[in-house]
Amino acid sequence: PFTEWGPILEKIRRTDPDLAFNTDFAVGDLAAFQNQFVENPTNTLSFGQFGPGLPEYYELTGKNSTGVLWATVKGLLRDKIGSDFAQRFNTRWKAKPGLTTEAIVYDSMNIYFDAVSRANGPEDRRKVCDEIRNIVWRGVCGPSTFNNNRQTTPSYPTEEKDPSLGTPHLYIQLRDGKQEILSPSTYATSKFELPAWFS
């Protein structure tokens, strides 16, 4: 755990950068950074890696995190498919899903189960892998396709221009505990807002 950000925050306050990009992905570490940053903020955007997408982050930061930015190459969309999943998840587990882990695991398992079904069982692993390569799956995180030389789903809109074939690379701003998708515009739920800590 890294919870004392004093020396790093002093550098930020001295240099007043446009953006502080924190690559520590642990939710507690990122929350400690944000809480300490807003005690004496600069006109600096705060970008956290992964952690701000977890419900625990807002529990630890409260209003201090309103305005924080983060991104994910695969995340829960707010369209009908994603919203229906979130409602089912909440009904089943009595908790809202985060924007990443639950949705990614859900899509991954469904892709695998679909491939196993097409391969007539899990025994022939090569056949299952071939079926995964040939899938175009539309899940709660958007489309997934693997039939390319990297065997990974391309990112929309940077690697794949067709939104029906690329998984959206989401840029998100946290606002009062709500995750607002800013980009890509096809999936946006809001526009960027300057954080309240800016003077």
Salt bridges, closest charged atoms under 4 A:
ASP79 OD2 - ARG138 NH2 2.19
ASP84 OD2 - LYS80 NZ 2.87
ASP114 OD2 - ARG118 NE 2.74
ASP130 OD1 - ARG133 NH1 2.57
GLU159 OE2 - ARG150 NH2 2.92
GLU180 OE2 - LYS178 NZ 3.69
GLU193 OE1 - ARG175 NE 3.60
